Amino acid sequence: MTSPSLVRTALDGTVAVLTIGNPPVNSLSSAVRRDLTVALSRAVINGASGVVLIGDGGHFSAGADIQEFDNGLDPTAPDPNDLHAAIEASPVPVVAAIRGTALGGGLELALACHGRVATPQARIGLPEVKLGLLPGGGGTQRLPRVAKAVVAAGMIASGRILGAADAQAAGIIDRIGDAPVAEAMILIEKLGSAPLTAASSRALPPDFAEAIDAARAGISAKSPHAEASRTALDAVAQAARLSFPEALAEERRLFLSLMETTTSRALRHLFFAERAAAGTPGIGKDTQTRPVETVGVIGAGTMGSGIAMVFANTGLPVTLIERDAAGLERGLKLIRDVYDRAVAKGDLTTETAQGRLQQITGKTEIATLSGADLVIEAAFEEMQVKLAIFAELDKVAKRGAILATNTSALDVDVIAAATSRPADVVGLHFFSPAHVMRLLEIVRARQTAPDVLATVIRLARKTGKTPVVVGVCDGFLANRLLYPYLRQADLMLEEGALPEQIDGALNAFGLAMGPCAMLDMAGQDVAWHVRQRQLKDWDPERRYSRLADLLVEQGRLGSKTGAGWYRYSGRQKEADPTVEAMILQESDRLGISRRAISDEEIVKRALYAIVNEGAFALADGTVQRASDIDVAYTQGMGFPAARGGPMFWADTVGLAPIYADILSFGADGDANWRPAPLLKELAEGGRSFADHDRERRAEAA
């Protein structure tokens, strides 16, 4: 049985309109390329005076089907370059009519056309470097021949997306209009009055070499896709040295070499992991949601103020509650300062900033939240404080309102039980600063209603957050895995390391911040409260270090007090001999003979602790997928995206050697190194966390 074509052909007079119909984003799969090649050939054979390419629905095409990179390309389907060559060789004008997005392979398809039109809202770009790749369908060769050189080189090296107006100013788009097919018809008539010129035959601009040099200078060494950016510019540079076919062949060679790198595999893994993270059993596209048109936030501190901005930035009116007028004014000033800085940097216009500020209303009475559709508590991280707030909310919030807590670790089931409507309660754990960090842990409590969960998942996406659904436990996902990581840092300090060595080793691995500097920034007192709560049920077989407690006892609470693991002068930190003396004294008190600890051991012990706890969390259902952990740690905890997250990285190291090292680390009986049964099972079976995720997907299908 023949499959229906993914490309529909319709005639508009004598012009053939070819519509790509491969929802949701019209990715250019092998089947689409095959059907498009056939449709183009038929249109020309049947005497069309021109051809319009357009995407069905809201997009032209978001590019290649990335899954084919890992699953294998269909050798019987036309190569993208073959399709593009056929378009350029067409005896009649071919025009791309772009609405929505034309990204990656989608823009490369449009660049092969003789002209391009777009709607005012259209967005175009070659974002391949963000997946550790380069444009592999002629993008590095055609874009510099079509666009201004500095724009083309910058787009290719950075993956930057352009709006329609900027794309027209750069020479990429010929016409802009609300009716793209009609605009394409006008352009076809114009193109048909003169000999057709293919992009591949256009001359390179005179400032071509200078534009490449400028783009190279702009590549950040800290970028997760720096290697791809440099290699992409290498491909662009071939346009000045090789014939067009030879340059295409070199582009393809470089593309395939990048596709095999660990960095590209890691970034592609995260691309799919992010899209899977919000998926949760019992919640589908048909699950009903509740309307959220007004939001209340309780607590105008740093976190509450940031959360208020998250929703104001999306256009939702927010009521911000604080206990007294002075605290409320401090919170509103925090918000004004953020917007003022954004205006000063040119990130926002004054009008936009003022519009967002006007969405936020400050109040001191919780009763003013009686009409809010969603209320988020962002008060002090103390259970009794939160229970009191939720008991009061239960009295004033309207029926059907969603009641959320921003707790980072506390039991959401206990909080929900403080109300008469636990089905309406959910955890929304934002990461600081809330208006910047993309990660949002959505904590599904025991009685959270499906429509509540579906609503906050969709609202998270609307506000630009990446939602990861987790279960109730101490610390949920990110913080739960952070606890053993921080503990290993403390234990290694007792054994022979110093803060600057531990942070330096993990910075060199790629973490944005080492554990000692991170706690100084977050506040040593915050972690101290967590430890004191955990010590009430501490396993005596689990080794504990009191070093961080000693810091707090000495008033060294981190950068906010000018001293923590480091001493601070403004934002500058430096090693403190006082801390070193305290560490040495504690080692002596414990009878520990300090030894040299290698950077390799630091990385292993710190990160294997995360991986092992992640395996526990997977097995007990706190987290659904290993890839969810990777999303949480790359988007919320500073783990390098180029390494794919801790669980992906563990797979690249190999679970068998990790398991063997964990057994070795725990040989003295320290329960901190009790291996997770799931890790043991996967390691001994020669399987990976990726295998475990695939098996779970298959079981659920």
C-alpha positions as CSV (number, residue, x, y, z in Angstrom):
1,M,0.0,0.0,0.0
2,T,1.4,3.4,-1.0
3,S,1.7,6.0,1.7
4,P,0.0,9.3,1.1
5,S,2.3,12.1,-0.1
6,L,3.7,14.5,2.4
7,V,3.6,17.2,-0.2
8,R,0.3,18.5,-1.7
9,T,0.2,20.1,-5.1
10,A,-2.4,22.7,-6.1
11,L,-2.6,25.1,-9.0
12,D,-3.0,28.9,-8.6
13,G,-3.5,29.8,-12.2
14,T,-0.4,28.4,-13.9
15,V,1.7,28.4,-10.7
16,A,2.1,25.2,-8.8
17,V,1.8,25.6,-5.0
18,L,3.6,22.7,-3.2
19,T,2.6,22.4,0.5
20,I,4.8,20.4,2.9
21,G,2.5,18.6,5.3
22,N,4.6,16.9,7.9
23,P,3.3,18.1,11.3
24,P,4.0,19.5,13.7
25,V,6.9,21.5,12.3
26,N,7.2,20.1,8.7
27,S,10.6,18.5,9.4
28,L,12.4,17.5,6.2
29,S,12.4,13.8,6.7
30,S,13.6,11.4,4.0
31,A,10.0,10.9,2.9
32,V,9.4,14.7,2.6
33,R,12.5,15.1,0.5
34,R,11.4,12.3,-1.8
35,D,7.9,13.6,-2.2
36,L,9.1,17.2,-2.7
37,T,11.5,16.1,-5.5
38,V,8.7,14.2,-7.2
39,A,6.2,17.1,-6.9
40,L,8.7,19.6,-8.2
41,S,9.5,17.5,-11.2
42,R,5.8,16.9,-12.0
43,A,5.1,20.6,-11.7
44,V,7.8,21.5,-14.3
45,I,6.8,18.6,-16.6
46,N,3.2,19.7,-16.5
47,G,4.1,23.2,-17.6
48,A,3.8,25.3,-14.5
49,S,5.1,28.9,-15.0
50,G,6.4,28.9,-11.4
51,V,6.5,27.0,-8.2
52,V,5.7,28.2,-4.6
53,L,7.0,26.1,-1.7
54,I,5.1,26.6,1.5
55,G,4.6,24.7,4.8
56,D,1.3,23.6,6.1
57,G,0.0,25.0,9.4
58,G,2.1,27.6,11.2
59,H,5.6,26.7,9.9
60,F,7.6,26.6,6.7
61,S,10.0,24.0,8.0
62,A,11.9,23.7,11.3
63,G,14.6,21.7,9.5
64,A,15.9,18.2,9.3
65,D,14.4,15.3,11.2
66,I,17.1,15.0,13.8
67,Q,16.1,11.5,14.8
68,E,17.4,10.3,11.4
69,F,20.9,11.4,12.5
70,D,20.9,8.7,15.1
71,N,18.6,6.2,13.5
72,G,20.3,6.2,10.2
73,L,19.6,8.0,6.9
74,D,17.5,6.4,4.2
75,P,20.0,5.7,1.4
76,T,17.1,5.6,-1.2
77,A,15.9,9.1,-0.4
78,P,17.3,12.2,-2.2
79,D,20.1,13.8,-0.4
80,P,19.2,17.4,0.6
81,N,21.9,18.7,-1.8
82,D,20.3,16.7,-4.6
83,L,16.9,18.3,-3.9
84,H,18.5,21.8,-3.7
85,A,20.3,21.2,-7.0
86,A,17.0,20.2,-8.6
87,I,15.4,23.4,-7.3
88,E,18.2,25.6,-8.6
89,A,18.1,23.8,-12.0
90,S,14.4,24.5,-12.4
91,P,13.6,26.3,-15.7
92,V,10.8,28.2,-13.9
93,P,11.1,30.4,-10.8
94,V,10.8,28.6,-7.4
95,V,9.9,30.8,-4.5
96,A,9.8,29.9,-0.8
97,A,6.8,31.4,1.0
98,I,7.8,31.5,4.7
99,R,5.4,31.7,7.6
100,G,6.3,30.7,11.1
101,T,9.9,29.4,11.1
102,A,12.4,28.4,8.5
103,L,15.2,26.9,10.5
104,G,18.2,24.8,9.7
105,G,17.4,22.5,6.7
106,G,14.2,24.6,6.3
107,L,16.2,27.7,5.6
108,E,18.7,25.8,3.4
109,L,15.7,24.6,1.3
110,A,14.5,28.3,1.0
111,L,18.1,29.4,0.1
112,A,18.1,27.0,-2.8
113,C,15.0,28.7,-4.2
114,H,15.3,31.6,-6.6
115,G,13.6,33.9,-4.1
116,R,12.0,34.1,-0.7
117,V,9.0,35.9,0.8
118,A,7.9,35.9,4.4
119,T,5.1,37.0,6.7
120,P,6.1,39.9,9.2
121,Q,6.1,37.3,12.0
122,A,8.4,34.8,10.3
123,R,11.7,33.8,11.9
124,I,14.7,32.3,10.1
125,G,18.0,30.9,11.1
126,L,20.7,28.2,10.9
127,P,20.8,26.9,14.5
128,E,22.7,23.7,13.8
129,V,25.7,24.8,16.0
130,K,23.4,24.6,19.0
131,L,23.3,20.9,18.4
132,G,27.1,20.7,17.9
133,L,26.7,20.5,14.2
134,L,27.0,22.8,11.2
135,P,24.5,23.5,8.3
136,G,25.0,20.4,6.2
137,G,22.7,21.1,3.2
138,G,24.6,24.0,1.6
139,G,23.8,26.6,4.2
140,T,27.5,27.5,4.8
141,Q,27.8,28.1,1.0
142,R,24.5,29.7,-0.1
143,L,23.8,32.1,2.9
144,P,27.1,34.0,2.4
145,R,26.2,34.5,-1.3
146,V,22.7,35.7,-0.5
147,A,23.1,37.7,2.7
148,K,25.4,40.5,3.9
149,A,28.7,38.7,4.8
150,V,28.8,39.8,8.4
151,V,25.2,38.7,9.0
152,A,25.7,35.3,7.3
153,A,29.0,34.5,9.1
154,G,27.4,35.6,12.5
155,M,24.3,33.6,11.9
156,I,26.2,30.4,11.0
157,A,28.7,30.7,13.9
158,S,26.1,31.6,16.6
159,G,22.9,29.9,15.5
160,R,21.2,33.3,15.8
161,I,17.6,33.6,14.6
162,L,16.4,36.6,12.6
163,G,13.0,38.2,12.3
164,A,11.6,38.9,8.9
165,A,12.5,42.6,8.8
166,D,16.1,41.9,9.8
167,A,16.3,39.1,7.3
168,Q,15.0,41.4,4.5
169,A,17.6,44.1,5.5
170,A,20.3,41.5,5.2
171,G,19.2,40.5,1.8
172,I,17.8,37.1,2.6
173,I,14.1,37.9,2.2
174,D,12.9,39.6,-0.9
175,R,9.3,40.6,0.1
176,I,7.3,40.7,3.3
177,G,3.5,40.5,3.5
178,D,0.6,39.0,5.4
179,A,-0.4,36.8,2.4
180,P,2.8,34.9,1.6
181,V,1.4,33.0,-1.5
182,A,0.2,36.3,-3.0
183,E,3.6,37.8,-2.3
184,A,5.3,34.8,-3.9
185,M,3.1,35.2,-7.0
186,I,4.4,38.8,-7.4
187,L,8.0,37.7,-7.0
188,I,7.6,34.8,-9.5
189,E,6.3,37.3,-12.1
190,K,9.3,39.5,-11.5
191,L,11.8,36.6,-11.6
192,G,10.2,35.2,-14.8
193,S,11.0,38.4,-16.7
194,A,14.8,37.8,-16.6
195,P,17.2,34.9,-16.6
196,L,17.1,33.0,-13.3
197,T,20.2,33.2,-11.0
198,A,20.9,30.4,-8.6
199,A,22.3,31.3,-5.2
200,S,25.2,28.9,-5.8
201,S,26.3,31.0,-8.8
202,R,26.4,34.3,-7.1
203,A,29.7,36.0,-6.3
204,L,31.0,36.2,-2.8
205,P,30.9,39.7,-1.2
206,P,34.2,41.6,-1.1
207,D,34.2,41.6,2.8
208,F,33.8,37.8,3.0
209,A,37.1,37.1,4.7
210,E,36.8,40.0,7.2
211,A,33.3,38.8,8.1
212,I,34.6,35.3,8.9
213,D,37.4,36.7,11.0
214,A,34.9,38.9,13.0
215,A,32.7,35.9,13.6
216,R,35.6,33.8,14.8
217,A,36.6,36.5,17.3
218,G,33.1,36.4,18.7
219,I,33.1,32.7,19.6
220,S,33.2,32.3,23.3
221,A,35.5,29.6,24.6
222,K,32.8,28.8,27.2
223,S,30.2,28.1,24.6
224,P,29.1,24.4,24.6
225,H,29.1,24.6,20.8
226,A,32.4,26.5,20.3
227,E,33.9,23.6,18.3
228,A,30.9,23.4,16.0
229,S,31.0,27.2,15.5
230,R,34.7,27.1,14.6
231,T,34.2,24.2,12.2
232,A,31.2,25.8,10.6
233,L,33.3,28.9,9.8
234,D,36.0,26.6,8.4
235,A,33.2,25.3,6.0
236,V,32.2,28.8,5.1
237,A,35.8,29.7,4.3
238,Q,36.0,26.9,1.7
239,A,33.7,29.0,-0.5
240,A,36.7,31.2,-1.4
241,R,39.0,28.3,-2.1
242,L,37.0,25.6,-3.8
243,S,34.4,25.2,-6.5
244,F,30.8,25.1,-5.3
245,P,30.5,21.3,-5.6
246,E,33.8,20.8,-3.9
247,A,32.8,23.2,-1.1
248,L,29.5,21.3,-0.6
249,A,31.5,18.0,-0.4
250,E,33.8,19.5,2.3
251,E,30.8,20.9,4.2
252,R,29.3,17.4,4.2
253,R,32.5,15.9,5.4
254,L,32.8,18.4,8.3
255,F,29.1,17.9,9.1
256,L,29.5,14.1,9.4
257,S,32.7,14.5,11.5
258,L,30.8,16.7,14.0
259,M,27.9,14.4,14.1
260,E,30.1,11.7,15.6
261,T,31.5,13.9,18.4
262,T,30.4,13.4,22.0
263,T,29.5,17.0,22.2
264,S,27.0,16.8,19.4
265,R,25.6,13.6,20.7
266,A,25.2,15.2,24.1
267,L,23.5,18.3,22.7
268,R,21.2,16.3,20.5
269,H,20.3,14.1,23.5
270,L,19.4,17.2,25.5
271,F,17.3,18.5,22.6
272,F,15.0,15.4,22.8
273,A,15.3,15.1,26.6
274,E,13.9,18.6,27.1
275,R,10.9,17.8,24.9
276,A,10.2,14.6,26.8
277,A,10.7,16.0,30.3
278,A,7.2,17.3,30.8
279,G,5.6,14.1,29.8
280,T,4.0,12.2,32.7
281,P,1.6,9.2,33.0
282,G,-2.0,10.2,32.9
283,I,-1.4,13.6,31.3
284,G,-2.0,14.0,27.6
285,K,-3.0,16.6,25.0
286,D,-6.6,15.9,25.8
287,T,-6.3,16.4,29.5
288,Q,-8.5,19.4,30.6
289,T,-6.7,22.5,31.9
290,R,-7.9,25.2,34.2
291,P,-7.9,28.9,33.1
292,V,-5.1,31.0,34.5
293,E,-5.6,34.7,33.9
294,T,-4.5,36.1,37.2
295,V,-1.6,35.1,39.5
296,G,-0.8,35.7,43.1
297,V,2.7,35.4,44.6
298,I,3.2,35.3,48.4
299,G,6.6,36.6,49.5
300,A,8.4,39.6,47.9
301,G,11.9,38.4,48.6
302,T,14.4,37.6,45.9
303,M,12.6,34.4,44.8
304,G,9.1,35.8,45.0
305,S,10.0,38.9,43.1
306,G,11.6,36.8,40.4
307,I,8.5,34.6,40.2
308,A,6.3,37.7,39.8
309,M,8.4,38.8,36.9
310,V,8.1,35.4,35.2
311,F,4.4,35.9,34.9
312,A,4.4,39.6,34.2
313,N,6.8,39.0,31.4
314,T,4.2,36.8,29.8
315,G,1.5,39.4,30.1
316,L,-0.3,37.9,33.2
317,P,-1.4,40.3,35.9
318,V,0.3,39.5,39.2
319,T,-0.5,40.4,42.8
320,L,2.6,40.3,45.0
321,I,2.0,39.9,48.7
322,E,4.4,40.7,51.6
323,R,3.7,41.0,55.3
324,D,4.4,44.6,55.7
325,A,4.8,47.7,53.5
326,A,8.6,48.0,54.0
327,G,9.2,44.4,52.8
328,L,6.8,44.9,49.9
329,E,8.6,48.0,48.8
330,R,12.0,46.2,48.9
331,G,10.5,43.5,46.7
332,L,9.1,46.0,44.2
333,K,12.4,47.8,44.1
334,L,14.1,44.6,43.3
335,I,11.8,44.2,40.3
336,R,12.2,47.8,39.2
337,D,16.0,47.4,39.4
338,V,15.9,44.3,37.2
339,Y,13.9,46.1,34.5
340,D,16.0,49.3,34.7
341,R,19.1,47.2,34.1
342,A,17.5,45.5,31.1
343,V,16.6,48.9,29.6
344,A,20.1,50.2,30.2
345,K,21.6,47.2,28.5
346,G,19.2,47.5,25.5
347,D,17.5,44.2,26.2
348,L,14.1,45.9,26.8
349,T,12.6,49.2,25.6
350,T,11.4,51.6,28.3
351,E,7.8,51.0,27.1
352,T,8.1,47.2,27.4
353,A,9.6,47.5,30.9
354,Q,6.9,49.9,32.1
355,G,4.2,47.6,30.7
356,R,5.6,44.7,32.6
357,L,5.9,46.7,35.8
358,Q,2.3,47.7,35.5
359,Q,1.3,44.0,35.5
360,I,2.6,43.7,39.1
361,T,0.5,45.1,42.0
362,G,1.8,45.0,45.6
363,K,-0.4,44.2,48.5
364,T,0.0,43.3,52.2
365,E,-3.3,41.4,52.7
366,I,-3.5,37.8,51.6
367,A,-7.3,38.2,51.3
368,T,-6.6,40.2,48.1
369,L,-5.8,36.9,46.4
370,S,-9.4,35.8,46.6
371,G,-9.9,36.0,42.8
372,A,-6.5,34.7,41.7
373,D,-6.5,31.6,39.4
374,L,-3.0,30.5,40.6
375,V,-1.3,31.4,43.9
376,I,2.4,30.6,44.4
377,E,3.8,30.7,48.0
378,A,7.4,31.8,48.0
379,A,7.9,32.4,51.7
380,F,10.8,31.3,54.0
381,E,11.8,27.6,53.7
382,E,10.3,26.5,57.0
383,M,7.4,24.0,57.2
384,Q,5.5,25.8,59.9
385,V,5.6,29.0,57.9
386,K,4.2,27.3,54.8
387,L,1.6,25.4,56.7
388,A,0.2,28.6,58.2
389,I,0.1,30.3,54.8
390,F,-1.7,27.4,53.2
391,A,-4.2,27.2,56.0
392,E,-5.0,30.8,55.4
393,L,-5.1,30.4,51.6
394,D,-7.6,27.7,52.0
395,K,-10.0,30.2,53.6
396,V,-9.5,33.0,51.0
397,A,-8.7,31.4,47.7
398,K,-11.6,30.8,45.3
399,R,-12.7,27.2,44.6
400,G,-10.8,25.9,41.6
401,A,-7.7,28.0,42.2
402,I,-4.4,26.2,41.9
403,L,-2.3,26.6,45.1
404,A,1.4,26.1,44.6
405,T,4.4,26.1,46.9
406,N,7.9,27.1,45.7
407,T,9.6,24.9,48.3
408,S,12.9,23.5,47.2
409,A,12.8,20.4,49.5
410,L,9.9,20.2,51.9
411,D,7.1,17.6,51.7
412,V,4.4,18.9,49.4
413,D,1.9,16.2,50.7
414,V,2.2,17.6,54.2
415,I,1.7,21.2,52.8
416,A,-1.4,20.0,50.8
417,A,-2.9,18.4,53.9
418,A,-3.0,21.8,55.5
419,T,-5.9,22.6,53.1
420,S,-9.3,21.1,52.5
421,R,-8.5,20.8,48.8
422,P,-5.2,18.8,48.4
423,A,-6.1,18.0,44.8
424,D,-5.5,21.7,44.0
425,V,-2.0,21.8,45.5
426,V,1.2,21.3,43.5
427,G,4.9,22.2,43.9
428,L,6.4,24.7,41.6
429,H,10.1,24.9,42.4
430,F,11.7,27.8,40.5
431,F,15.5,28.1,40.4
432,S,17.2,31.4,41.3
433,P,17.1,33.9,39.7
434,A,13.6,32.8,38.8
435,H,13.1,35.2,36.0
436,V,16.3,33.9,34.3
437,M,16.7,30.2,35.0
438,R,14.7,28.0,32.6
439,L,14.3,25.0,34.8
440,L,11.0,24.5,36.7
441,E,10.5,21.4,38.9
442,I,6.8,20.5,39.0
443,V,6.2,18.4,42.1
444,R,3.3,16.1,41.7
445,A,1.9,15.4,45.2
446,R,0.0,12.3,46.1
447,Q,-3.4,14.0,45.5
448,T,-2.6,16.6,42.8
449,A,-5.4,16.5,40.2
450,P,-4.5,15.7,36.6
451,D,-6.0,19.0,35.4
452,V,-3.9,20.9,37.9
453,L,-0.7,19.2,36.7
454,A,-1.6,19.7,33.0
455,T,-2.3,23.4,33.6
456,V,1.0,24.1,35.3
457,I,2.9,22.1,32.7
458,R,1.4,24.2,29.8
459,L,1.8,27.4,31.8
460,A,5.4,26.6,32.4
461,R,6.0,26.3,28.6
462,K,4.0,29.5,28.0
463,T,6.4,31.4,30.4
464,G,9.5,30.0,28.7
465,K,10.3,27.5,31.4
466,T,11.4,23.9,30.9
467,P,9.1,21.8,33.1
468,V,10.4,18.6,34.7
469,V,7.7,16.6,36.6
470,V,9.0,15.0,39.8
471,G,7.7,13.2,42.8
472,V,7.7,14.1,46.5
473,C,10.9,13.4,48.4
474,D,13.4,15.4,50.3
475,G,14.9,17.7,47.7
476,F,12.8,16.4,44.8
477,L,15.2,15.9,41.9
478,A,17.9,18.6,41.6
479,N,18.5,19.2,45.3
480,R,18.2,15.5,46.2
481,L,21.1,14.7,43.9
482,L,23.0,17.8,45.1
483,Y,23.1,16.6,48.8
484,P,25.6,13.7,48.3
485,Y,27.6,15.9,45.8
486,L,28.1,18.6,48.5
487,R,28.8,15.9,51.1
488,Q,31.6,14.5,49.1
489,A,33.2,18.0,48.7
490,D,33.2,18.3,52.5
491,L,34.6,14.9,53.1
492,M,37.4,15.5,50.6
493,L,38.2,18.7,52.4
494,E,38.7,16.7,55.6
495,E,40.9,14.2,53.7
496,G,43.3,16.6,52.0
497,A,41.8,18.9,49.5
498,L,41.1,22.7,49.8
499,P,38.1,24.7,48.5
500,E,40.0,26.2,45.6
501,Q,41.2,22.8,44.4
502,I,37.8,21.2,44.5
503,D,36.2,24.1,42.7
504,G,39.0,24.3,40.2
505,A,38.8,20.6,39.3
506,L,35.0,20.8,38.7
507,N,35.3,24.1,36.8
508,A,37.9,22.5,34.6
509,F,35.4,19.6,34.0
510,G,32.9,22.3,32.8
511,L,30.7,23.1,35.7
512,A,29.7,26.7,35.9
513,M,30.5,26.9,39.6
514,G,32.2,24.5,42.0
515,P,30.4,23.4,45.2
516,C,32.2,25.7,47.6
517,A,31.7,28.8,45.5
518,M,28.1,27.8,44.8
519,L,27.2,27.5,48.5
520,D,28.9,30.8,49.3
521,M,26.7,32.4,46.6
522,A,23.5,30.7,47.7
523,G,24.2,31.3,51.4
524,Q,25.8,28.8,53.8
525,D,22.9,29.3,56.2
526,V,20.5,28.0,53.6
527,A,22.4,24.7,53.4
528,W,22.8,24.6,57.1
529,H,19.1,24.6,57.7
530,V,18.7,21.6,55.3
531,R,21.5,19.7,57.1
532,Q,19.9,20.3,60.5
533,R,16.6,19.0,59.3
534,Q,18.3,15.9,57.8
535,L,20.4,15.2,60.9
536,K,17.2,14.3,62.8
537,D,17.0,11.0,60.9
538,W,20.7,10.6,60.0
539,D,22.0,7.1,59.2
540,P,24.9,6.5,61.7
541,E,26.7,4.5,59.0
542,R,26.7,7.5,56.7
543,R,29.8,9.6,57.3
544,Y,29.0,13.3,58.1
545,S,31.3,16.3,58.0
546,R,30.7,19.3,60.2
547,L,33.1,21.6,58.3
548,A,30.3,23.6,56.7
549,D,28.5,23.8,60.0
550,L,31.6,25.4,61.5
551,L,31.5,28.1,58.9
552,V,28.0,29.0,59.9
553,E,28.9,29.0,63.6
554,Q,31.6,31.5,62.8
555,G,29.2,33.8,60.9
556,R,30.8,33.0,57.6
557,L,27.5,32.8,55.5
558,G,29.1,33.3,52.1
559,S,29.4,36.3,49.8
560,K,26.6,38.2,51.5
561,T,28.7,38.4,54.7
562,G,32.0,38.8,53.0
563,A,33.2,35.4,54.1
564,G,32.4,31.7,53.6
565,W,34.7,29.1,52.1
566,Y,36.4,32.1,50.6
567,R,36.7,35.8,51.6
568,Y,35.2,38.4,49.4
569,S,35.9,41.9,48.3
570,G,32.8,42.9,46.3
571,R,32.4,40.1,43.7
572,Q,36.0,39.1,43.9
573,K,36.8,36.0,46.0
574,E,40.2,34.6,47.2
575,A,41.4,31.8,49.3
576,D,41.3,32.5,53.1
577,P,44.1,31.2,55.3
578,T,41.6,31.2,58.2
579,V,39.5,28.6,56.4
580,E,42.5,26.5,55.6
581,A,43.6,26.5,59.2
582,M,40.0,25.5,60.3
583,I,40.0,22.6,57.8
584,L,43.4,21.3,59.0
585,Q,42.4,21.6,62.6
586,E,39.2,19.5,61.9
587,S,41.2,16.9,60.1
588,D,43.6,16.6,63.1
589,R,40.6,16.4,65.5
590,L,39.2,13.5,63.5
591,G,42.6,11.8,63.3
592,I,42.7,11.9,59.5
593,S,46.2,11.9,57.9
594,R,45.7,14.4,55.1
595,R,46.8,13.2,51.6
596,A,47.1,14.5,48.1
597,I,43.8,14.2,46.3
598,S,44.0,14.3,42.5
599,D,41.6,16.4,40.4
600,E,40.5,13.1,38.8
601,E,39.4,11.8,42.2
602,I,37.6,15.0,42.9
603,V,35.6,14.8,39.7
604,K,34.8,11.1,40.2
605,R,33.7,11.3,43.8
606,A,31.6,14.5,43.3
607,L,29.9,13.4,40.1
608,Y,29.5,9.7,40.8
609,A,27.6,10.7,44.0
610,I,25.1,12.5,41.7
611,V,24.9,9.5,39.3
612,N,24.4,7.0,42.1
613,E,21.6,9.1,43.8
614,G,20.1,9.6,40.4
615,A,19.8,5.8,40.0
616,F,18.1,5.6,43.4
617,A,15.6,8.3,42.3
618,L,14.9,6.5,39.0
619,A,14.2,3.3,40.8
620,D,11.8,4.8,43.4
621,G,9.9,6.8,40.9
622,T,10.8,10.2,42.0
623,V,12.0,10.9,38.5
624,Q,10.6,9.2,35.4
625,R,13.6,9.2,33.1
626,A,17.4,9.5,33.4
627,S,17.1,12.2,30.7
628,D,15.0,14.3,33.1
629,I,18.0,14.4,35.4
630,D,20.1,15.6,32.5
631,V,17.7,18.4,31.7
632,A,17.5,19.5,35.3
633,Y,21.2,19.5,35.8
634,T,22.1,21.3,32.6
635,Q,19.4,23.9,32.9
636,G,19.2,24.4,36.7
637,M,22.5,23.3,38.2
638,G,25.3,24.4,35.9
639,F,26.3,21.0,34.5
640,P,27.9,21.5,31.1
641,A,25.5,21.0,28.3
642,A,28.4,19.8,26.1
643,R,28.6,16.7,28.4
644,G,24.9,16.0,28.1
645,G,24.0,15.9,31.8
646,P,25.3,13.6,34.6
647,M,23.4,10.5,33.4
648,F,24.4,10.9,29.8
649,W,27.9,11.6,30.8
650,A,27.9,8.4,33.0
651,D,26.9,6.4,30.0
652,T,29.8,7.8,28.0
653,V,32.2,6.8,30.9
654,G,30.6,3.4,31.2
655,L,28.4,2.2,34.1
656,A,30.6,-0.8,34.8
657,P,33.7,1.2,35.7
658,I,31.6,3.8,37.7
659,Y,30.1,0.9,39.7
660,A,33.5,-0.5,40.4
661,D,34.8,2.8,41.6
662,I,31.8,3.3,43.9
663,L,32.5,-0.1,45.4
664,S,36.1,1.0,46.0
665,F,35.1,4.3,47.5
666,G,32.8,2.6,49.9
667,A,35.1,-0.2,50.9
668,D,35.5,1.2,54.4
669,G,31.7,0.8,55.0
670,D,30.7,4.4,54.5
671,A,27.0,4.3,53.6
672,N,27.5,7.4,51.4
673,W,28.8,4.9,48.8
674,R,26.0,2.3,49.1
675,P,25.5,1.6,45.4
676,A,22.0,1.9,44.0
677,P,20.6,-1.5,43.0
678,L,19.6,-0.1,39.6
679,L,23.2,1.0,38.9
680,K,24.4,-2.4,39.9
681,E,21.9,-4.1,37.6
682,L,22.7,-1.9,34.6
683,A,26.4,-2.1,35.1
684,E,26.5,-5.9,35.5
685,G,24.1,-6.3,32.5
686,G,26.2,-4.1,30.2
687,R,23.4,-1.7,29.9
688,S,23.1,2.1,30.1
689,F,20.7,4.7,31.5
690,A,19.7,5.4,27.9
691,D,18.8,1.7,27.6
692,H,16.8,2.0,30.8
693,D,14.9,5.0,29.4
694,R,14.2,3.1,26.1
695,E,12.9,0.1,28.0
696,R,10.5,2.2,30.1
697,R,9.2,3.9,26.9
698,A,8.6,0.5,25.4
699,E,6.7,-0.7,28.5
700,A,4.5,2.4,28.5
701,A,3.7,2.1,24.8
